[in-house]
Amino acid sequence: MTKKTIAWQIGNTTIRNPYRIKDGLIALKESGLANVKAGAEWDKCFRDELIRHGLLNASDHSDETYSAGRKWRSAFEKLGFIFPRPPKDKSSIGNFRSLSPQGIKLAKASLSIEVEELFTRALSAPVFNCPDGKQTFSPLFWVISILNGLEEREAETHLTFSEFKNIVQTSSPDKYKVDFVVQKLIESRNNSAAENRIVDEFRGDSISAETIRTLSDYADMNLRYLKTTGLFVNYSHGIAPNPLKASIFKEFKKEKIFFKDDDWENKKDQCVGFPMFFDDALEAREVYLSQLKQAKAEGVEYDASFDLQIADAAQIKEEYNSLYLKCFEHRERKFASQQAGQWQEISRYMDILNLGKKVKRKSEDDEQLSIPTDMKPAYFEWVIWRSLLAIDSLKNSPDEVRKFNVDANYYPIFTAPGGTPDLVAMFEDYQLVVEVTLSENSRQEAMEGEPVRRHVADACKLSKKPTFGLFIARKIHTNTAETFRHGLWYYDNDDLTELQIVPVCLSEFRDWFVWLFQNNVQDKAGQLRLFLEDCLRNKSQFTAPEWKTAVKEAIRRRILLRK
């Protein structure tokens, strides 16, 4: 067992975004390092493999202790995605450091709901160290029990970032009863004078400023890992139960799995798939029926094509997943319909991305928006997705427009996968392929020139509608503009097509987007097409710097035209 720490940890702060773990497992599988003797050389080789796969920056080559490779490996092992080294008195589960059955499933997973189940099983296993280092427990069961306890006491069922940081992650079932933690949370909410005393009771009354910062780092990381289960949504930078998974929370109330005596058996279960209540047909049936009731209440039509009474747990779970996705899509359509009314918030997110900092609130009632530093690429895709939803003339569904995954509150969880465009919007008389990037220097053209043209060319083949490409960056490098100005693409059979791709600075797109709504411009999709055509007109007559200026002028003319 490890030494005492101030708070429990699910992963580690080197891998703040757990969605990167899948790509890390793929890198390990391809590296040939599985079952190779441990040591500094292994960590160095794996670090270099992570750099090769784009999961670490090239600057990490200067890491003389190879800590990145070691910490990635540690996270895989902690979550049961690779086999650990067995204790001296225990038999091996599988080849040391090779992908476990759960790790193989994660590397192959393509649907969000599949990833959510894998992390739910991983975090349900009672193999994580309590803060005192003497016992192990399941952080997922602990957090859910606290939330369920708040609900039973008719308190608001959420955990703010501060509550999670100071109380929840510094407590565990080896030292505290759930009812006690719930009571202290309620007291701190109802009595601001007692809040500091209660916080000190959990985390200590004389910790350093550095330790407080560490607690914040742990909380940020722990919350991200908890949200990968799909069981939670964002709440004021904290978490609340995902309302779409109320049936799962209901079943968790029956579970009291905080400890199991045999740590090695627990780790074995985690590697092969920790047993959950939905593995039992009777309990899976309850979960499904509860979800079906919720779906009907929300007006979701679903025709089950199986006999629930004779179906086994696997069949019921498959139907539950389909039903859940139906409910998710139903809510996403509602989310999409609300975006036109959210145009000001969308523009503020664009400002954050463009300026690289928080944007001041317009009023006391206006929420302070921010973007996690490591999530900026994902938020860039997300905010442009929201801007296309706000234009409100799409002929494809919201989930078909985006190529990245979102959580149950429709926030981004990772960027679009490689090999696909970021966004594809279908309008009445044209389609639009959108690509975004935060790169600004001379590498921009090398990184984006070929993929963007290929994605637009592929889209041209799939639709008879006119196809446009829109490339958005904070700054358009001149070489990138030159590549798109020519916009030529040869297919494998040597057929040539001329691509219509417009490079636009984010600030320019933001000004045009705001103009649409401030002036109540009708037929926004039509205005977007006119703007693109205006930018592309006579592009062959310009040099790249001149064309960049022409695009700016096209936006300025459009805005001035309607003022």
C-alpha positions in Angstrom: 0.0 0.0 0.0 1.2 3.5 -0.7 1.9 6.2 1.8 -0.7 8.6 3.2 -1.7 11.5 0.9 -4.0 14.4 1.4 -6.6 13.2 -1.2 -7.3 10.1 -3.3 -6.5 10.1 -7.0 -8.2 8.2 -9.8 -5.5 8.8 -12.5 -2.7 11.2 -12.4 -2.3 14.8 -13.3 0.0 14.0 -16.2 -3.0 12.7 -18.1 -5.6 15.2 -17.2 -7.8 14.2 -20.1 -8.8 10.5 -19.7 -10.0 10.3 -23.3 -6.4 10.4 -24.4 -5.9 7.0 -22.7 -7.4 5.1 -25.6 -4.8 6.5 -28.0 -2.1 5.8 -25.4 -3.2 2.1 -25.3 -3.0 1.9 -29.1 0.5 3.4 -28.9 1.5 0.8 -26.4 0.0 -2.0 -28.4 1.9 -0.9 -31.5 5.2 -0.3 -29.7 6.1 -3.9 -29.0 6.9 -3.0 -25.4 4.3 -5.2 -23.7 5.8 -7.8 -21.5 9.3 -6.2 -21.8 11.3 -5.9 -18.6 10.5 -2.8 -16.6 13.0 0.0 -16.0 14.2 3.4 -17.1 14.8 2.1 -20.7 11.2 0.9 -20.9 9.9 4.3 -19.7 12.2 6.1 -22.2 11.0 4.0 -25.1 7.4 4.4 -24.3 7.8 8.1 -23.8 9.3 8.3 -27.3 6.4 6.2 -28.7 3.9 8.7 -27.1 5.7 11.5 -28.8 5.6 9.7 -32.1 1.8 9.3 -31.8 1.4 13.0 -31.0 0.3 12.4 -27.4 3.3 14.3 -26.0 5.1 17.3 -27.4 8.5 16.9 -29.0 9.9 19.0 -26.2 9.3 16.1 -23.8 12.4 14.5 -25.3 14.2 16.7 -22.7 12.5 14.8 -19.9 15.7 13.1 -18.5 13.8 10.9 -15.9 11.3 9.7 -18.6 8.5 10.5 -16.1 5.9 10.9 -18.8 6.3 7.3 -20.0 6.2 6.1 -16.4 3.1 8.1 -15.5 1.1 7.0 -18.6 2.0 3.4 -17.7 0.9 4.0 -14.1 -2.5 5.4 -15.2 -3.1 2.4 -17.5 -2.4 0.0 -14.7 -4.4 1.8 -12.1 -7.5 1.6 -14.3 -7.0 -2.0 -15.2 -6.3 -1.4 -18.9 -2.9 -3.2 -18.7 -1.9 -6.2 -16.6 0.1 -5.4 -13.5 3.0 -7.3 -12.1 1.7 -9.9 -9.7 2.8 -9.9 -6.0 5.3 -12.6 -5.1 2.7 -14.9 -3.6 0.1 -14.5 -6.4 -0.2 -16.0 -9.9 -0.1 -13.8 -13.0 -3.3 -12.5 -14.5 -1.8 -11.9 -17.9 1.3 -10.8 -19.7 2.8 -8.0 -17.7 2.1 -4.5 -19.2 0.2 -6.0 -22.2 -3.4 -4.8 -22.8 -6.0 -6.4 -20.6 -9.4 -7.5 -22.0 -10.7 -4.1 -20.8 -7.8 -2.3 -22.4 -8.3 -4.1 -25.7 -12.0 -3.1 -25.6 -11.1 0.5 -25.0 -8.6 0.6 -27.8 -11.3 -0.7 -30.2 -14.2 1.4 -28.8 -15.9 3.7 -31.3 -19.1 4.8 -29.4 -19.1 7.1 -26.4 -21.5 4.7 -24.6 -18.9 1.9 -24.9 -16.2 4.1 -23.5 -18.5 5.1 -20.6 -19.2 1.5 -19.6 -15.4 0.7 -19.6 -14.6 3.6 -17.3 -17.6 2.8 -15.1 -16.3 -0.7 -14.6 -12.8 0.5 -14.0 -13.8 3.1 -11.4 -16.2 0.7 -9.7 -13.4 -1.7 -8.7 -12.3 -1.1 -5.1 -8.6 -0.9 -6.0 -7.9 2.8 -5.5 -6.0 3.9 -2.4 -7.7 5.8 0.4 -5.9 9.0 1.4 -4.3 7.2 4.4 -2.8 4.5 2.1 -4.0 1.7 4.3 -7.0 0.5 2.4 -8.5 0.5 -1.1 -12.0 1.6 -2.2 -14.1 2.5 -5.2 -14.1 6.3 -5.7 -17.1 6.0 -8.0 -19.3 4.2 -5.4 -18.2 6.8 -2.8 -19.1 9.8 -4.9 -22.4 8.3 -6.0 -23.3 7.4 -2.4 -22.7 11.0 -1.3 -24.9 12.3 -4.1 -27.6 9.8 -3.3 -27.3 10.8 0.3 -27.9 14.4 -0.6 -31.0 13.5 -2.5 -32.3 11.4 0.4 -31.9 14.4 2.6 -33.7 16.6 0.0 -30.6 18.7 -0.4 -29.5 20.0 -3.8 -28.0 16.9 -5.6 -24.7 18.3 -6.9 -21.1 18.8 -5.8 -19.4 22.2 -6.5 -15.7 22.2 -7.4 -14.9 23.6 -3.9 -17.0 20.9 -2.1 -15.4 18.2 -4.1 -11.9 19.6 -3.7 -12.0 20.2 0.1 -14.4 17.5 1.4 -15.3 14.7 -1.0 -11.8 13.8 -2.4 -10.2 14.2 1.1 -12.6 11.7 2.6 -13.2 8.0 2.0 -15.3 5.2 3.5 -12.4 3.8 5.7 -12.6 6.9 7.8 -16.0 8.5 7.3 -19.6 7.3 7.0 -21.5 8.6 4.0 -24.2 10.2 6.3 -21.5 12.1 8.1 -20.0 13.6 4.9 -23.5 14.4 3.6 -24.4 16.2 6.9 -21.2 18.3 6.8 -21.8 19.3 3.2 -25.3 20.4 4.1 -24.0 22.3 7.1 -21.4 24.1 5.0 -24.0 25.1 2.5 -26.4 26.4 5.1 -23.8 28.2 7.4 -21.1 30.1 5.7 -19.5 30.8 9.1 -19.1 27.1 9.7 -17.8 26.3 6.2 -14.1 27.0 6.9 -14.2 24.9 10.1 -15.8 22.0 8.2 -13.3 22.2 5.4 -10.4 22.2 7.9 -11.9 19.2 9.5 -11.5 17.2 6.3 -8.3 18.5 4.7 -6.5 19.8 7.8 -6.3 23.3 9.3 -2.6 24.2 8.6 -1.9 23.1 5.0 0.3 25.1 2.8 -0.7 27.2 -0.2 1.2 24.7 -2.4 -0.9 21.8 -1.0 -4.1 23.8 -1.7 -3.0 24.2 -5.3 -2.3 20.4 -5.4 -5.8 19.8 -4.1 -7.2 21.8 -7.0 -5.1 19.9 -9.5 -6.3 16.6 -8.0 -9.9 17.8 -8.1 -9.7 18.9 -11.7 -8.3 15.5 -12.7 -10.6 13.4 -10.5 -13.7 15.1 -11.8 -12.6 14.6 -15.4 -12.2 10.8 -14.8 -15.5 10.6 -13.0 -17.3 12.3 -16.0 -15.9 9.7 -18.4 -18.4 7.2 -16.9 -21.3 9.3 -18.4 -22.9 9.3 -15.0 -22.3 12.9 -14.3 -22.7 16.3 -16.0 -21.0 19.6 -15.3 -22.4 21.7 -12.5 -20.6 25.0 -11.8 -17.2 23.4 -12.5 -18.3 20.5 -10.3 -20.7 17.6 -11.0 -24.3 16.6 -10.8 -26.0 13.3 -11.7 -26.7 12.8 -15.4 -30.5 13.0 -15.6 -30.5 10.6 -18.5 -28.9 8.0 -16.3 -31.3 8.3 -13.4 -32.1 4.6 -13.7 -28.4 3.7 -13.2 -28.2 5.9 -10.1 -31.2 4.2 -8.7 -29.5 0.8 -8.9 -26.3 2.2 -7.4 -28.3 3.0 -4.2 -28.6 -0.7 -3.6 -24.9 -1.3 -3.8 -22.6 -1.0 -0.8 -19.3 -2.1 -2.4 -16.7 0.0 -0.7 -14.2 -2.7 0.2 -13.4 -6.3 -0.7 -10.8 -8.2 1.2 -8.7 -9.6 -1.7 -7.0 -6.7 -3.5 -5.5 -9.0 -6.1 -8.9 -10.5 -7.0 -10.3 -7.0 -7.3 -7.5 -6.0 -9.7 -8.1 -9.2 -11.7 -11.9 -8.3 -11.9 -11.0 -4.8 -13.0 -8.8 -6.1 -15.8 -11.4 -8.5 -17.2 -14.4 -6.3 -16.5 -15.5 -5.5 -12.9 -18.9 -7.2 -12.4 -21.8 -4.7 -12.3 -25.5 -5.0 -11.4 -26.4 -4.7 -15.1 -24.7 -8.0 -15.7 -27.6 -9.7 -14.0 -30.7 -10.1 -16.2 -33.2 -9.2 -13.4 -31.4 -6.0 -12.4 -30.7 -5.1 -16.1 -34.4 -5.4 -16.7 -35.2 -2.9 -13.9 -32.7 -0.4 -15.4 -34.2 -0.8 -18.8 -37.8 -0.4 -17.7 -36.9 2.7 -15.7 -35.2 4.2 -18.8 -38.2 3.3 -20.9 -40.5 5.1 -18.5 -38.2 8.2 -18.6 -38.1 8.1 -22.4 -41.9 8.0 -22.7 -42.2 10.9 -20.2 -39.9 13.0 -22.4 -41.8 12.1 -25.6 -39.2 9.8 -27.0 -40.7 7.1 -29.3 -39.0 3.8 -29.1 -40.1 0.4 -30.4 -38.4 -2.4 -28.6 -37.9 -5.4 -30.9 -37.3 -8.0 -28.3 -39.0 -10.0 -25.6 -37.9 -8.5 -22.3 -39.1 -11.5 -20.2 -36.8 -14.0 -21.9 -33.9 -11.8 -22.9 -30.6 -12.3 -21.2 -28.5 -9.5 -19.6 -26.5 -8.9 -22.7 -29.6 -8.4 -24.9 -31.2 -6.1 -22.4 -28.1 -4.1 -22.1 -27.9 -3.7 -25.9 -31.5 -2.5 -25.9 -30.8 -0.1 -23.0 -27.9 1.4 -24.9 -30.0 2.0 -28.0 -32.8 3.5 -25.9 -30.3 5.8 -24.0 -28.9 7.0 -27.3 -32.4 7.7 -28.6 -33.0 9.9 -25.5 -29.6 11.5 -25.9 -30.4 12.4 -29.5 -33.8 13.7 -28.5 -32.2 16.1 -26.0 -29.5 17.1 -28.5 -32.1 18.3 -30.9 -33.6 20.4 -28.2 -30.1 21.8 -27.4 -29.6 22.6 -31.1 -32.9 24.5 -31.3 -31.8 26.7 -28.4 -28.5 27.9 -29.9 -29.9 30.8 -31.9 -30.9 32.3 -28.5 -27.4 31.6 -27.2 -25.5 33.6 -29.8 -24.0 36.0 -27.3 -22.5 33.2 -25.2 -21.2 31.5 -28.4 -19.5 34.8 -29.4 -17.9 35.1 -25.9 -16.4 31.6 -26.2 -15.0 32.8 -29.5 -13.4 35.8 -27.7 -11.9 33.4 -25.1 -10.4 31.3 -27.8 -9.1 34.3 -29.7 -7.7 36.2 -26.8 -6.6 33.2 -24.8 -8.1 34.4 -21.5 -11.4 34.8 -19.7 -13.8 37.4 -20.9 -15.5 39.8 -18.4 -19.1 39.2 -17.6 -21.6 41.7 -19.1 -23.7 41.6 -15.9 -23.8 40.0 -12.5 -26.3 37.5 -13.8 -23.9 36.6 -16.7 -21.9 33.4 -16.0 -18.1 33.7 -16.1 -17.0 31.5 -19.0 -13.7 29.7 -19.2 -12.0 27.0 -21.2 -9.5 24.4 -19.7 -6.2 25.1 -21.4 -5.7 21.5 -22.6 -9.3 21.5 -24.0 -9.0 24.5 -26.3 -8.7 22.5 -29.5 -11.9 20.6 -28.6 -13.7 23.8 -27.6 -12.7 25.4 -30.8 -14.6 22.7 -32.8 -17.4 22.8 -30.3 -18.0 26.6 -30.5 -18.0 26.6 -34.3 -20.5 23.6 -34.1 -22.7 25.7 -31.9 -22.5 28.6 -34.3 -23.7 26.4 -37.2 -26.6 25.1 -35.0 -27.5 28.8 -34.3 -27.7 29.5 -38.1 -30.7 27.1 -37.8 -31.1 25.8 -41.3 -29.3 22.5 -41.2 -30.6 19.5 -43.1 -28.5 17.0 -41.2 -28.9 16.2 -37.5 -26.7 18.0 -34.9 -24.8 14.7 -34.1 -24.1 14.3 -37.9 -22.7 17.8 -38.1 -20.1 17.2 -35.4 -17.4 14.6 -35.7 -16.3 14.9 -32.0 -18.0 13.4 -29.0 -19.9 15.4 -26.4 -21.0 14.7 -22.8 -24.6 14.6 -21.6 -24.5 18.4 -21.2 -23.3 18.7 -24.8 -19.8 20.0 -23.9 -16.9 18.6 -25.9 -14.9 15.7 -24.4 -12.3 15.4 -27.1 -11.5 16.6 -30.6 -12.7 15.0 -33.8 -10.7 11.8 -34.7 -8.0 12.0 -37.4 -9.0 11.2 -40.9 -12.3 13.0 -40.7 -13.3 16.7 -41.0 -14.2 18.5 -37.8 -17.7 19.5 -39.0 -19.9 18.8 -42.0 -23.0 21.0 -42.3 -25.7 20.2 -44.9 -27.9 23.1 -46.0 -30.7 23.2 -48.6 -28.6 24.0 -51.6 -25.0 23.4 -50.5 -22.8 21.6 -48.0 -20.0 23.0 -45.9 -16.9 21.3 -44.5 -15.3 23.1 -41.6 -11.8 22.6 -40.2 -10.4 24.6 -37.3 -6.9 24.8 -35.8 -5.0 26.7 -33.1 -1.8 26.5 -35.0 -0.6 29.8 -36.4 3.1 29.5 -37.4 4.7 28.1 -40.6 3.8 24.6 -39.5 0.1 25.5 -40.1 0.3 24.7 -43.8 2.2 21.5 -43.3 -0.3 20.3 -40.7 -3.5 21.4 -42.3 -3.0 21.9 -46.0 -3.3 18.3 -47.2 -5.9 17.0 -44.7 -8.3 19.9 -45.2 -8.1 19.6 -49.0 -8.6 15.8 -48.8 -11.6 16.1 -46.5 -13.3 18.7 -48.8 -12.4 16.6 -51.8 -14.0 13.5 -50.2 -17.1 15.5 -49.4 -17.4 16.6 -53.0 -17.6 12.9 -54.1 -20.3 12.1 -51.5 -22.8 14.8 -52.5 -24.1 16.4 -55.7 -24.6 19.7 -53.9 -22.0 22.5 -54.3 -19.3 22.0 -51.6 -17.5 24.7 -49.8 -14.6 24.4 -47.3 -14.2 26.9 -44.4 -10.9 26.9 -42.6 -10.8 28.9 -39.3 -7.7 29.8 -37.3 -6.8 32.6 -34.9 -4.3 33.7 -37.6 -4.1 32.5 -41.2 -0.5 31.8 -42.3 0.3 33.1 -45.8 1.5 29.7 -47.0 -1.8 28.2 -45.9 -3.7 30.8 -47.8 -1.6 30.1 -50.9 -2.4 26.4 -50.7 -6.1 27.0 -50.4 -6.0 29.7 -53.1 -5.0 27.1 -55.7 -7.2 24.5 -54.0 -6.5 21.7 -56.5 -6.9 18.0 -55.7 -6.2 14.9 -57.8 -8.2 11.8 -56.9 -6.5 8.4 -57.1 -7.7 8.0 -60.8 -6.0 11.3 -61.6 -9.3 13.1 -62.0 -8.8 16.8 -61.0 -11.2 18.9 -59.0 -10.9 22.5 -58.0 -11.8 23.0 -54.3 -13.6 26.0 -52.9 -11.9 26.6 -49.5 -12.0 29.9 -47.7 -9.4 30.6 -44.9 -10.8 33.0 -42.2 -9.4 34.4 -39.0 -11.5 33.5 -35.9 -12.0 37.2 -35.1 -13.3 37.9 -38.6 -15.7 34.9 -38.4 -16.8 36.1 -35.0 -17.6 39.6 -36.3 -19.6 38.2 -39.1 -21.5 35.8 -36.8 -22.4 38.6 -34.3 -23.5 40.8 -37.2 -26.0 38.1 -38.3 -27.8 38.2 -34.9 -27.4 41.9 -34.0 -29.1 42.8 -37.2 -31.7 40.0 -37.2 -30.5 38.9 -40.6 -32.8 36.4 -42.2 -31.7 33.3 -44.2 -28.4 33.1 -42.4 -27.4 30.0 -44.3 -27.9 31.9 -47.6 -25.9 34.8 -46.2 -23.1 32.3 -45.4 -23.0 31.0 -48.9 -23.0 34.5 -50.4 -20.1 35.4 -48.1 -18.1 32.3 -49.2 -18.7 33.0 -52.8 -17.7 36.6 -52.4 -14.4 35.5 -50.8 -13.7 33.0 -53.6 -14.5 35.4 -56.4 -11.3 36.3 -58.5 -9.1 34.5 -56.0 -6.8 33.4 -58.9 -6.0 37.1 -59.6 -4.5 37.7 -56.2 -1.3 36.8 -54.4 -1.8 35.0 -51.1 -1.3 38.2 -49.0 -3.7 40.0 -51.3 -6.3 37.3 -51.0 -6.1 37.4 -47.2 -6.8 41.1 -47.4 -9.7 40.5 -49.9 -11.3 38.0 -47.5 -11.2 40.6 -44.7 -12.7 43.2 -47.1 -15.5 40.7 -48.1 -16.5 40.4 -44.4 -16.3 44.2 -43.9 -18.5 44.8 -46.9 -21.1 42.3 -45.9 -21.4 43.8 -42.4 -21.5 47.4 -43.7 -24.1 46.4 -46.3 -26.8 45.8 -43.8 -26.0 48.4 -41.1 
